[in-house]
């Protein structure tokens, strides 16, 4: 029977850590899409709402938390 090596550490996925943020309560926040270019066609209200981080849905949040091991 093999024992787990305590020296091996689980690494975080850097791409995920740059795109998402986990709050103290464990809620996963994401940035909204369609904010980079072609902004002249969108209303000012939509542009303002795009700056506010959104909450990721539960199925994705579970996977994201697994990738961002602390």
BALOBA-1460 file (C-alpha; in Angstrom, 3 decimals):
// residues 70
<rec num="1" residu="x" x="0.000" y="0.000" z="0.000"/>
<rec num="2" residu="x" x="1.481" y="3.323" z="-1.122"/>
<rec num="3" residu="x" x="1.612" y="6.313" z="1.188"/>
<rec num="4" residu="x" x="1.024" y="9.834" z="-0.044"/>
<rec num="5" residu="x" x="4.156" y="11.924" z="-0.173"/>
<rec num="6" residu="x" x="3.710" y="14.918" z="2.162"/>
<rec num="7" residu="x" x="6.333" y="16.919" z="0.272"/>
<rec num="8" residu="x" x="4.286" y="17.126" z="-2.936"/>
<rec num="9" residu="x" x="2.238" y="20.310" z="-2.940"/>
<rec num="10" residu="x" x="-0.822" y="20.991" z="-5.060"/>
<rec num="11" residu="x" x="-0.232" y="24.001" z="-7.276"/>
<rec num="12" residu="x" x="-2.785" y="26.671" z="-8.109"/>
<rec num="13" residu="x" x="-3.768" y="27.245" z="-11.703"/>
<rec num="14" residu="x" x="-2.365" y="30.689" z="-12.399"/>
<rec num="15" residu="x" x="-4.773" y="31.401" z="-15.251"/>
<rec num="16" residu="x" x="-7.710" y="30.822" z="-12.898"/>
<rec num="17" residu="x" x="-6.211" y="32.880" z="-10.077"/>
<rec num="18" residu="x" x="-5.806" y="35.843" z="-12.435"/>
<rec num="19" residu="x" x="-9.392" y="35.662" z="-13.724"/>
<rec num="20" residu="x" x="-11.368" y="34.977" z="-10.557"/>
<rec num="21" residu="x" x="-11.415" y="36.161" z="-6.961"/>
<rec num="22" residu="x" x="-12.673" y="34.266" z="-3.933"/>
<rec num="23" residu="x" x="-14.142" y="36.401" z="-1.155"/>
<rec num="24" residu="x" x="-13.706" y="35.703" z="2.543"/>
<rec num="25" residu="x" x="-17.134" y="34.039" z="2.617"/>
<rec num="26" residu="x" x="-16.201" y="31.725" z="-0.268"/>
<rec num="27" residu="x" x="-18.132" y="33.466" z="-3.066"/>
<rec num="28" residu="x" x="-16.417" y="33.342" z="-6.472"/>
<rec num="29" residu="x" x="-16.400" y="36.633" z="-8.392"/>
<rec num="30" residu="x" x="-15.793" y="36.980" z="-12.118"/>
<rec num="31" residu="x" x="-15.474" y="39.837" z="-14.568"/>
<rec num="32" residu="x" x="-18.233" y="40.379" z="-17.096"/>
<rec num="33" residu="x" x="-17.520" y="39.918" z="-20.775"/>
<rec num="34" residu="x" x="-17.857" y="42.238" z="-23.773"/>
<rec num="35" residu="x" x="-16.068" y="45.166" z="-22.167"/>
<rec num="36" residu="x" x="-12.819" y="45.348" z="-24.187"/>
<rec num="37" residu="x" x="-13.704" y="46.836" z="-27.563"/>
<rec num="38" residu="x" x="-16.643" y="48.060" z="-29.687"/>
<rec num="39" residu="x" x="-17.858" y="50.022" z="-26.674"/>
<rec num="40" residu="x" x="-19.311" y="52.901" z="-28.696"/>
<rec num="41" residu="x" x="-22.268" y="50.710" z="-29.668"/>
<rec num="42" residu="x" x="-23.245" y="50.033" z="-26.049"/>
<rec num="43" residu="x" x="-25.165" y="52.275" z="-23.709"/>
<rec num="44" residu="x" x="-23.393" y="54.043" z="-20.860"/>
<rec num="45" residu="x" x="-25.493" y="52.063" z="-18.395"/>
<rec num="46" residu="x" x="-24.259" y="48.743" z="-19.774"/>
<rec num="47" residu="x" x="-20.659" y="49.981" z="-19.729"/>
<rec num="48" residu="x" x="-20.962" y="50.930" z="-16.056"/>
<rec num="49" residu="x" x="-22.550" y="47.595" z="-15.186"/>
<rec num="50" residu="x" x="-19.722" y="45.781" z="-16.950"/>
<rec num="51" residu="x" x="-17.175" y="47.159" z="-14.474"/>
<rec num="52" residu="x" x="-18.877" y="45.588" z="-11.450"/>
<rec num="53" residu="x" x="-17.745" y="41.997" z="-10.723"/>
<rec num="54" residu="x" x="-20.427" y="39.330" z="-11.028"/>
<rec num="55" residu="x" x="-20.966" y="36.189" z="-8.971"/>
<rec num="56" residu="x" x="-20.050" y="32.962" z="-10.779"/>
<rec num="57" residu="x" x="-22.700" y="30.227" z="-10.839"/>
<rec num="58" residu="x" x="-22.400" y="27.357" z="-8.388"/>
<rec num="59" residu="x" x="-21.268" y="24.620" z="-10.769"/>
<rec num="60" residu="x" x="-18.383" y="26.717" z="-12.091"/>
<rec num="61" residu="x" x="-17.579" y="28.054" z="-8.626"/>
<rec num="62" residu="x" x="-17.002" y="24.550" z="-7.332"/>
<rec num="63" residu="x" x="-14.513" y="23.808" z="-10.138"/>
<rec num="64" residu="x" x="-12.789" y="27.167" z="-9.720"/>
<rec num="65" residu="x" x="-12.311" y="26.636" z="-5.986"/>
<rec num="66" residu="x" x="-10.776" y="23.236" z="-6.684"/>
<rec num="67" residu="x" x="-8.300" y="24.821" z="-9.131"/>
<rec num="68" residu="x" x="-7.404" y="27.612" z="-6.684"/>
<rec num="69" residu="x" x="-6.101" y="25.398" z="-3.910"/>
<rec num="70" residu="x" x="-4.926" y="27.413" z="-0.925"/>
